[in-house]
Amino acid sequence: MSEFVSQSTRENWDRLAEHDAMWAILTDPARRGGGWTAEAFFATGVAEADRVMAAVRSAVPNFSPAGGVALDFGCGIGRLSRAFGARFAHVVGVDISAAMLARAEACNPEKGRVTYVLGNPSGIPLADASVDFAYSGIVLQHVPRSMQEGYVREFFRVLRPGGLAWFQTPGRHLRDLGRIFFGQVETATGPARIELHMFPRADVEAMVAAAGGELVNVSADASCGADFESWAYLACRRRP
Ligand SMILES: C[S@@+](CC[C@H](N)C(=O)[O-])C[C@H]1O[C@@H](n2cnc3c(N)ncnc32)[C@H](O)[C@@H]1O
């Protein structure tokens, strides 16, 4: 199967946001069609932030979020941005979809500590070395491999030396040799797709090193379901 980019990524995610934003982010079949309550949805973000920060603390005991700036790349409606806002001095949520960001703004009780910024296909709109912690969960998997590489490079550009990146992406399907999987969703404004793009672990590890990162650890990740081997990478931006 060859790589492709669907209709504009922004238009695709805008359609999904307008259709059923919470379900497009956490595609639990039992919650399809408006089945998520805001309370249950955002509680998953708090649990995930707790889990990620506990793993970070145990791998890098001297890392402290207090006073730091976090990036939540592909923030959606702020599920994690909000949760990180309770720990970091400031969080910047970046997303390609203006419709996702409008929803994030509308239900953001952490105003002042979280800023939402529209992303773009070619980079992360933040200054070099401006971030202490770059987080991205269930996002890179939705963009083609070449774009994933670009964003991983960007994580290490926006991180200050010694800053940490935590990001997740699937390496392979356990039975199918394809590199791209997708589901189609009919929305009121046209069809939308939820794509899953594979980025093999060995290639991610090489990419991290080439981008100026040092891998701290790699852990198994269950967010793509039992059919996929998916990994969460924790890496540090090398100091000069
Ligand atoms: C499955 S949702 C995850 C949202 C959020 N990370 C969470 O876990 O709640 C994927 C998000 O990635 C965003 N996204 C997709 N492609 C992107 C890109 N190239 N740049 C930034 N965000 C992107 C989508 O708009 C969507 O909000």
Ligand as a Chemical Component Dictionary entry (heavy atoms), coordinates in Angstrom:
data_LIG
# 
_chem_comp.id                   LIG 
_chem_comp.type                 NON-POLYMER 
_chem_comp.pdbx_formal_charge   0 
_chem_comp.three_letter_code    LIG 
# 
loop_
_chem_comp_atom.comp_id 
_chem_comp_atom.atom_id 
_chem_comp_atom.alt_atom_id 
_chem_comp_atom.type_symbol 
_chem_comp_atom.charge 
_chem_comp_atom.model_Cartn_x 
_chem_comp_atom.model_Cartn_y 
_chem_comp_atom.model_Cartn_z 
_chem_comp_atom.pdbx_ordinal 
LIG C1  C1  C 0  -7.060 11.237 18.422 1  
LIG S1  S1  S 1  -6.983 12.964 18.645 2  
LIG C2  C2  C 0  -5.992 13.099 20.115 3  
LIG C3  C3  C 0  -6.215 14.387 20.873 4  
LIG C4  C4  C 0  -5.416 14.513 22.168 5  
LIG N1  N1  N 0  -4.017 14.240 21.978 6  
LIG C5  C5  C 0  -5.961 13.584 23.227 7  
LIG O1  O1  O 0  -5.338 12.531 23.470 8  
LIG O2  O2  O -1 -6.993 13.904 23.809 9  
LIG C6  C6  C 0  -5.832 13.442 17.380 10 
LIG C7  C7  C 0  -5.657 14.951 17.327 11 
LIG O3  O3  O 0  -4.524 15.240 16.498 12 
LIG C8  C8  C 0  -4.813 16.371 15.735 13 
LIG N2  N2  N 0  -3.923 16.375 14.569 14 
LIG C9  C9  C 0  -3.979 15.559 13.490 15 
LIG N3  N3  N 0  -2.995 15.881 12.623 16 
LIG C10 C10 C 0  -2.309 16.900 13.198 17 
LIG C11 C11 C 0  -1.175 17.667 12.788 18 
LIG N4  N4  N 0  -0.574 17.441 11.613 19 
LIG N5  N5  N 0  -0.733 18.653 13.598 20 
LIG C12 C12 C 0  -1.352 18.890 14.793 21 
LIG N6  N6  N 0  -2.444 18.212 15.222 22 
LIG C13 C13 C 0  -2.896 17.223 14.433 23 
LIG C14 C14 C 0  -6.285 16.224 15.396 24 
LIG O4  O4  O 0  -6.883 17.436 14.994 25 
LIG C15 C15 C 0  -6.847 15.685 16.701 26 
LIG O5  O5  O 0  -7.270 16.716 17.546 27 
# 
loop_
_chem_comp_bond.comp_id 
_chem_comp_bond.atom_id_1 
_chem_comp_bond.atom_id_2 
_chem_comp_bond.value_order 
_chem_comp_bond.pdbx_ordinal 
LIG C1  S1  SING 1  
LIG S1  C2  SING 2  
LIG S1  C6  SING 3  
LIG C2  C3  SING 4  
LIG C3  C4  SING 5  
LIG C4  N1  SING 6  
LIG C4  C5  SING 7  
LIG C5  O1  DOUB 8  
LIG C5  O2  SING 9  
LIG C6  C7  SING 10 
LIG C7  O3  SING 11 
LIG C7  C15 SING 12 
LIG O3  C8  SING 13 
LIG C8  N2  SING 14 
LIG C8  C14 SING 15 
LIG N2  C9  SING 16 
LIG N2  C13 SING 17 
LIG C9  N3  DOUB 18 
LIG N3  C10 SING 19 
LIG C10 C11 SING 20 
LIG C10 C13 DOUB 21 
LIG C11 N4  SING 22 
LIG C11 N5  DOUB 23 
LIG N5  C12 SING 24 
LIG C12 N6  DOUB 25 
LIG N6  C13 SING 26 
LIG C14 O4  SING 27 
LIG C14 C15 SING 28 
LIG C15 O5  SING 29 
# 
